Amino acid sequence: MTSELVTVAPETTPEEAMDLMTRFRCRHLPVLENQQVVGIVSIGDLVRWVRSAQEEEIETLRHYVWGEATHS
């Protein structure tokens, strides 16, 4: 446990959240809106986000390399 509570706002980007988790060595960040907890972001949430973003980019590049039309 840490004595300093690190929180994020709903508009915090995944990249910013990952930076905070790395800097403060924490695995969860409470999400506050108007000083009320509205959720919690975990390291697992961010890992899934990174994986999804990478898979999407790989698929886009695959379509580009093979000359296929994208479906987005």
VEXVEXKE-978239 format. One record per atom (N, C-alpha, C, O): atom name; x, y, z; residue in three letters. Coordinates in Angstrom, 1 decimal, padded with zeros to 4 digits. Layout:
<recs>
@site CA	X X	Y Y	Z Z	code ala
...
</recs>
This chain:
<recs>
@site N	X 000.8	Y -001.2	Z 000.0	code met
@site CA	X 000.0	Y 000.0	Z 000.0	code met
@site C	X 000.9	Y 001.2	Z 000.0	code met
@site O	X 002.0	Y 001.2	Z 000.5	code met
@site N	X 000.3	Y 002.3	Z -000.5	code thr
@site CA	X 001.0	Y 003.6	Z -000.6	code thr
@site C	X 000.2	Y 004.6	Z 000.2	code thr
@site O	X -001.0	Y 004.5	Z 000.3	code thr
@site N	X 000.9	Y 005.5	Z 000.9	code ser
@site CA	X 000.2	Y 006.5	Z 001.7	code ser
@site C	X -000.4	Y 007.6	Z 000.8	code ser
@site O	X -001.4	Y 008.2	Z 001.1	code ser
@site N	X 000.2	Y 007.8	Z -000.4	code glu
@site CA	X -000.3	Y 008.8	Z -001.4	code glu
@site C	X -001.3	Y 008.1	Z -002.4	code glu
@site O	X -000.8	Y 007.2	Z -003.1	code glu
@site N	X -002.5	Y 008.5	Z -002.4	code leu
@site CA	X -003.5	Y 007.9	Z -003.3	code leu
@site C	X -003.4	Y 008.6	Z -004.7	code leu
@site O	X -003.6	Y 009.9	Z -004.8	code leu
@site N	X -003.1	Y 007.9	Z -005.7	code val
@site CA	X -003.0	Y 008.4	Z -007.0	code val
@site C	X -004.3	Y 008.1	Z -007.7	code val
@site O	X -004.7	Y 006.9	Z -007.7	code val
@site N	X -004.9	Y 009.1	Z -008.3	code thr
@site CA	X -006.2	Y 008.9	Z -009.0	code thr
@site C	X -006.1	Y 009.5	Z -010.4	code thr
@site O	X -005.2	Y 010.2	Z -010.8	code thr
@site N	X -007.1	Y 009.2	Z -011.2	code val
@site CA	X -007.2	Y 009.7	Z -012.6	code val
@site C	X -008.7	Y 010.2	Z -012.8	code val
@site O	X -009.6	Y 009.9	Z -012.0	code val
@site N	X -008.8	Y 011.0	Z -013.8	code ala
@site CA	X -010.2	Y 011.5	Z -014.2	code ala
@site C	X -010.7	Y 010.6	Z -015.4	code ala
@site O	X -009.9	Y 009.9	Z -016.0	code ala
@site N	X -012.0	Y 010.6	Z -015.6	code pro
@site CA	X -012.5	Y 009.8	Z -016.8	code pro
@site C	X -011.8	Y 010.2	Z -018.1	code pro
@site O	X -011.7	Y 009.3	Z -019.0	code pro
@site N	X -011.4	Y 011.4	Z -018.3	code glu
@site CA	X -010.8	Y 011.8	Z -019.6	code glu
@site C	X -009.3	Y 011.4	Z -019.7	code glu
@site O	X -008.6	Y 011.7	Z -020.7	code glu
@site N	X -008.7	Y 010.9	Z -018.6	code thr
@site CA	X -007.3	Y 010.5	Z -018.6	code thr
@site C	X -007.1	Y 009.4	Z -019.7	code thr
@site O	X -007.8	Y 008.4	Z -019.8	code thr
@site N	X -006.0	Y 009.6	Z -020.5	code thr
@site CA	X -005.8	Y 008.6	Z -021.6	code thr
@site C	X -005.1	Y 007.4	Z -021.0	code thr
@site O	X -004.5	Y 007.4	Z -020.0	code thr
@site N	X -005.2	Y 006.2	Z -021.7	code pro
@site CA	X -004.6	Y 005.0	Z -021.3	code pro
@site C	X -003.1	Y 005.2	Z -021.2	code pro
@site O	X -002.4	Y 004.7	Z -020.2	code pro
@site N	X -002.5	Y 006.0	Z -022.1	code glu
@site CA	X -001.0	Y 006.3	Z -022.0	code glu
@site C	X -000.7	Y 007.0	Z -020.7	code glu
@site O	X 000.3	Y 006.7	Z -020.0	code glu
@site N	X -001.5	Y 008.0	Z -020.3	code glu
@site CA	X -001.2	Y 008.8	Z -019.1	code glu
@site C	X -001.4	Y 007.8	Z -017.9	code glu
@site O	X -000.6	Y 007.9	Z -016.9	code glu
@site N	X -002.4	Y 007.0	Z -017.9	code ala
@site CA	X -002.6	Y 006.1	Z -016.8	code ala
@site C	X -001.5	Y 005.1	Z -016.7	code ala
@site O	X -001.0	Y 004.8	Z -015.5	code ala
@site N	X -001.0	Y 004.6	Z -017.8	code met
@site CA	X 000.2	Y 003.7	Z -017.7	code met
@site C	X 001.4	Y 004.4	Z -017.1	code met
@site O	X 002.2	Y 003.8	Z -016.4	code met
@site N	X 001.6	Y 005.7	Z -017.5	code asp
@site CA	X 002.7	Y 006.4	Z -017.0	code asp
@site C	X 002.6	Y 006.6	Z -015.5	code asp
@site O	X 003.6	Y 006.4	Z -014.8	code asp
@site N	X 001.4	Y 006.9	Z -015.0	code leu
@site CA	X 001.2	Y 007.1	Z -013.6	code leu
@site C	X 001.5	Y 005.7	Z -012.8	code leu
@site O	X 002.1	Y 005.7	Z -011.8	code leu
@site N	X 000.9	Y 004.6	Z -013.4	code met
@site CA	X 001.2	Y 003.3	Z -012.7	code met
@site C	X 002.6	Y 003.0	Z -012.7	code met
@site O	X 003.1	Y 002.4	Z -011.7	code met
@site N	X 003.4	Y 003.3	Z -013.7	code thr
@site CA	X 004.8	Y 003.1	Z -013.7	code thr
@site C	X 005.5	Y 004.0	Z -012.7	code thr
@site O	X 006.4	Y 003.5	Z -012.0	code thr
@site N	X 005.2	Y 005.2	Z -012.8	code arg
@site CA	X 005.9	Y 006.2	Z -011.9	code arg
@site C	X 005.6	Y 006.0	Z -010.4	code arg
@site O	X 006.5	Y 006.1	Z -009.6	code arg
@site N	X 004.4	Y 005.6	Z -010.1	code phe
@site CA	X 004.0	Y 005.5	Z -008.7	code phe
@site C	X 004.0	Y 004.0	Z -008.3	code phe
@site O	X 003.7	Y 003.7	Z -007.1	code phe
@site N	X 004.4	Y 003.1	Z -009.2	code arg
@site CA	X 004.4	Y 001.7	Z -008.9	code arg
@site C	X 003.2	Y 001.1	Z -008.3	code arg
@site O	X 003.2	Y 000.5	Z -007.2	code arg
@site N	X 002.0	Y 001.4	Z -009.0	code cys
@site CA	X 000.8	Y 000.9	Z -008.5	code cys
@site C	X 000.1	Y 000.1	Z -009.6	code cys
@site O	X 000.4	Y 000.3	Z -010.8	code cys
@site N	X -000.9	Y -000.8	Z -009.2	code arg
@site CA	X -001.5	Y -001.6	Z -010.2	code arg
@site C	X -003.0	Y -001.2	Z -010.4	code arg
@site O	X -003.6	Y -001.8	Z -011.3	code arg
@site N	X -003.5	Y -000.3	Z -009.6	code his
@site CA	X -004.9	Y 000.1	Z -009.8	code his
@site C	X -004.9	Y 001.7	Z -009.6	code his
@site O	X -004.2	Y 002.2	Z -008.8	code his
@site N	X -005.8	Y 002.3	Z -010.3	code leu
@site CA	X -006.0	Y 003.7	Z -010.2	code leu
@site C	X -007.5	Y 004.0	Z -010.1	code leu
@site O	X -008.3	Y 003.7	Z -011.0	code leu
@site N	X -008.0	Y 004.6	Z -008.9	code pro
@site CA	X -009.4	Y 005.0	Z -008.8	code pro
@site C	X -009.6	Y 006.1	Z -009.8	code pro
@site O	X -008.8	Y 007.0	Z -010.0	code pro
@site N	X -010.8	Y 006.1	Z -010.4	code val
@site CA	X -011.3	Y 007.1	Z -011.4	code val
@site C	X -012.2	Y 008.0	Z -010.6	code val
@site O	X -013.3	Y 007.5	Z -010.2	code val
@site N	X -011.9	Y 009.3	Z -010.5	code leu
@site CA	X -012.7	Y 010.2	Z -009.8	code leu
@site C	X -013.3	Y 011.2	Z -010.7	code leu
@site O	X -012.7	Y 011.7	Z -011.6	code leu
@site N	X -014.6	Y 011.5	Z -010.4	code glu
@site CA	X -015.3	Y 012.5	Z -011.1	code glu
@site C	X -016.1	Y 013.3	Z -010.1	code glu
@site O	X -016.9	Y 012.7	Z -009.4	code glu
@site N	X -015.9	Y 014.6	Z -010.0	code asn
@site CA	X -016.5	Y 015.5	Z -008.9	code asn
@site C	X -016.2	Y 014.9	Z -007.6	code asn
@site O	X -017.1	Y 014.9	Z -006.7	code asn
@site N	X -015.0	Y 014.4	Z -007.3	code gln
@site CA	X -014.5	Y 013.9	Z -006.1	code gln
@site C	X -015.3	Y 012.6	Z -005.6	code gln
@site O	X -015.3	Y 012.3	Z -004.5	code gln
@site N	X -015.9	Y 012.0	Z -006.6	code gln
@site CA	X -016.6	Y 010.7	Z -006.4	code gln
@site C	X -015.9	Y 009.6	Z -007.2	code gln
@site O	X -015.6	Y 009.8	Z -008.3	code gln
@site N	X -015.8	Y 008.4	Z -006.6	code val
@site CA	X -015.2	Y 007.3	Z -007.3	code val
@site C	X -016.3	Y 006.8	Z -008.3	code val
@site O	X -017.4	Y 006.4	Z -007.9	code val
@site N	X -015.9	Y 006.8	Z -009.6	code val
@site CA	X -016.8	Y 006.3	Z -010.6	code val
@site C	X -016.3	Y 005.0	Z -011.3	code val
@site O	X -016.9	Y 004.4	Z -012.1	code val
@site N	X -015.1	Y 004.6	Z -010.9	code gly
@site CA	X -014.5	Y 003.4	Z -011.4	code gly
@site C	X -013.1	Y 003.1	Z -011.0	code gly
@site O	X -012.5	Y 003.9	Z -010.2	code gly
@site N	X -012.5	Y 002.1	Z -011.4	code ile
@site CA	X -011.1	Y 001.7	Z -011.1	code ile
@site C	X -010.5	Y 001.2	Z -012.4	code ile
@site O	X -011.1	Y 000.4	Z -013.1	code ile
@site N	X -009.3	Y 001.7	Z -012.7	code val
@site CA	X -008.6	Y 001.2	Z -013.9	code val
@site C	X -007.5	Y 000.3	Z -013.3	code val
@site O	X -006.7	Y 000.7	Z -012.4	code val
@site N	X -007.3	Y -000.9	Z -013.9	code ser
@site CA	X -006.3	Y -001.8	Z -013.4	code ser
@site C	X -005.2	Y -002.0	Z -014.5	code ser
@site O	X -005.4	Y -001.6	Z -015.7	code ser
@site N	X -004.1	Y -002.5	Z -014.1	code ile
@site CA	X -003.0	Y -002.8	Z -015.1	code ile
@site C	X -003.5	Y -003.7	Z -016.1	code ile
@site O	X -003.1	Y -003.6	Z -017.3	code ile
@site N	X -004.3	Y -004.7	Z -015.7	code gly
@site CA	X -004.9	Y -005.6	Z -016.7	code gly
@site C	X -005.8	Y -004.9	Z -017.7	code gly
@site O	X -005.7	Y -005.3	Z -018.9	code gly
@site N	X -006.5	Y -003.9	Z -017.3	code asp
@site CA	X -007.3	Y -003.1	Z -018.3	code asp
@site C	X -006.4	Y -002.5	Z -019.3	code asp
@site O	X -006.7	Y -002.5	Z -020.5	code asp
@site N	X -005.3	Y -001.9	Z -018.9	code leu
@site CA	X -004.4	Y -001.3	Z -019.8	code leu
@site C	X -003.6	Y -002.2	Z -020.7	code leu
@site O	X -003.4	Y -001.9	Z -021.8	code leu
@site N	X -003.3	Y -003.4	Z -020.2	code val
@site CA	X -002.6	Y -004.4	Z -021.0	code val
@site C	X -003.6	Y -004.8	Z -022.1	code val
@site O	X -003.1	Y -005.0	Z -023.3	code val
@site N	X -004.8	Y -005.0	Z -021.8	code arg
@site CA	X -005.8	Y -005.4	Z -022.8	code arg
@site C	X -006.0	Y -004.3	Z -023.8	code arg
@site O	X -006.1	Y -004.6	Z -025.0	code arg
@site N	X -006.0	Y -003.1	Z -023.4	code trp
@site CA	X -006.1	Y -001.9	Z -024.3	code trp
@site C	X -004.9	Y -001.9	Z -025.3	code trp
@site O	X -005.1	Y -001.7	Z -026.5	code trp
@site N	X -003.7	Y -002.1	Z -024.8	code val
@site CA	X -002.5	Y -002.1	Z -025.6	code val
@site C	X -002.5	Y -003.2	Z -026.6	code val
@site O	X -002.2	Y -003.0	Z -027.8	code val
@site N	X -002.9	Y -004.4	Z -026.1	code arg
@site CA	X -003.0	Y -005.6	Z -027.0	code arg
@site C	X -004.0	Y -005.3	Z -028.2	code arg
@site O	X -003.7	Y -005.6	Z -029.3	code arg
@site N	X -005.1	Y -004.8	Z -027.8	code ser
@site CA	X -006.2	Y -004.5	Z -028.8	code ser
@site C	X -005.7	Y -003.5	Z -029.8	code ser
@site O	X -005.9	Y -003.6	Z -031.0	code ser
@site N	X -005.0	Y -002.4	Z -029.4	code ala
@site CA	X -004.5	Y -001.4	Z -030.3	code ala
@site C	X -003.4	Y -002.0	Z -031.2	code ala
@site O	X -003.4	Y -001.7	Z -032.4	code ala
@site N	X -002.6	Y -002.9	Z -030.7	code gln
@site CA	X -001.6	Y -003.5	Z -031.5	code gln
@site C	X -002.2	Y -004.4	Z -032.5	code gln
@site O	X -001.8	Y -004.4	Z -033.7	code gln
@site N	X -003.2	Y -005.2	Z -032.1	code glu
@site CA	X -003.8	Y -006.1	Z -033.1	code glu
@site C	X -004.5	Y -005.3	Z -034.2	code glu
@site O	X -004.5	Y -005.7	Z -035.4	code glu
@site N	X -005.1	Y -004.2	Z -033.9	code glu
@site CA	X -005.8	Y -003.3	Z -034.9	code glu
@site C	X -004.7	Y -002.8	Z -035.8	code glu
@site O	X -005.0	Y -002.8	Z -037.0	code glu
@site N	X -003.6	Y -002.3	Z -035.3	code glu
@site CA	X -002.6	Y -001.8	Z -036.2	code glu
@site C	X -002.0	Y -002.9	Z -037.1	code glu
@site O	X -001.7	Y -002.6	Z -038.3	code glu
@site N	X -001.8	Y -004.1	Z -036.5	code ile
@site CA	X -001.2	Y -005.2	Z -037.3	code ile
@site C	X -002.2	Y -005.5	Z -038.5	code ile
@site O	X -001.8	Y -005.7	Z -039.6	code ile
@site N	X -003.5	Y -005.5	Z -038.2	code glu
@site CA	X -004.5	Y -005.9	Z -039.2	code glu
@site C	X -004.5	Y -004.8	Z -040.3	code glu
@site O	X -004.6	Y -005.1	Z -041.5	code glu
@site N	X -004.4	Y -003.5	Z -039.9	code thr
@site CA	X -004.4	Y -002.4	Z -040.9	code thr
@site C	X -003.2	Y -002.6	Z -041.8	code thr
@site O	X -003.2	Y -002.4	Z -043.0	code thr
@site N	X -002.0	Y -002.9	Z -041.2	code leu
@site CA	X -000.8	Y -003.0	Z -041.9	code leu
@site C	X -000.8	Y -004.2	Z -042.9	code leu
@site O	X -000.4	Y -004.2	Z -044.0	code leu
@site N	X -001.5	Y -005.3	Z -042.4	code arg
@site CA	X -001.6	Y -006.5	Z -043.2	code arg
@site C	X -002.4	Y -006.2	Z -044.4	code arg
@site O	X -002.1	Y -006.6	Z -045.5	code arg
@site N	X -003.5	Y -005.4	Z -044.2	code his
@site CA	X -004.4	Y -005.0	Z -045.4	code his
@site C	X -003.6	Y -004.2	Z -046.3	code his
@site O	X -003.7	Y -004.3	Z -047.6	code his
@site N	X -002.8	Y -003.3	Z -045.8	code tyr
@site CA	X -002.0	Y -002.4	Z -046.6	code tyr
@site C	X -001.0	Y -003.2	Z -047.5	code tyr
@site O	X -000.9	Y -002.9	Z -048.7	code tyr
@site N	X -000.3	Y -004.1	Z -046.8	code val
@site CA	X 000.8	Y -004.8	Z -047.5	code val
@site C	X 000.2	Y -005.7	Z -048.6	code val
@site O	X 000.8	Y -005.9	Z -049.7	code val
@site N	X -000.9	Y -006.3	Z -048.3	code trp
@site CA	X -001.5	Y -007.2	Z -049.2	code trp
@site C	X -002.5	Y -006.5	Z -050.2	code trp
@site O	X -003.1	Y -007.2	Z -051.1	code trp
@site N	X -002.6	Y -005.2	Z -050.1	code gly
@site CA	X -003.5	Y -004.5	Z -051.0	code gly
@site C	X -005.0	Y -004.7	Z -050.9	code gly
@site O	X -005.7	Y -004.5	Z -051.8	code gly
@site N	X -005.4	Y -005.1	Z -049.7	code glu
@site CA	X -006.8	Y -005.4	Z -049.5	code glu
@site C	X -007.5	Y -004.2	Z -049.0	code glu
@site O	X -006.9	Y -003.3	Z -048.3	code glu
@site N	X -008.7	Y -004.0	Z -049.3	code ala
@site CA	X -009.5	Y -002.9	Z -048.8	code ala
@site C	X -009.8	Y -003.1	Z -047.3	code ala
@site O	X -010.1	Y -004.2	Z -046.9	code ala
@site N	X -009.7	Y -002.0	Z -046.5	code thr
@site CA	X -010.1	Y -002.1	Z -045.1	code thr
@site C	X -011.6	Y -002.0	Z -045.0	code thr
@site O	X -012.3	Y -001.5	Z -045.8	code thr
@site N	X -012.1	Y -002.6	Z -043.9	code his
@site CA	X -013.5	Y -002.7	Z -043.6	code his
@site C	X -013.9	Y -001.7	Z -042.5	code his
@site O	X -015.0	Y -001.9	Z -041.9	code his
@site N	X -013.1	Y -000.6	Z -042.3	code ser
@site CA	X -013.5	Y 000.3	Z -041.2	code ser
@site C	X -014.1	Y 001.5	Z -041.6	code ser
@site O	X -014.5	Y 002.4	Z -040.8	code ser
</recs>
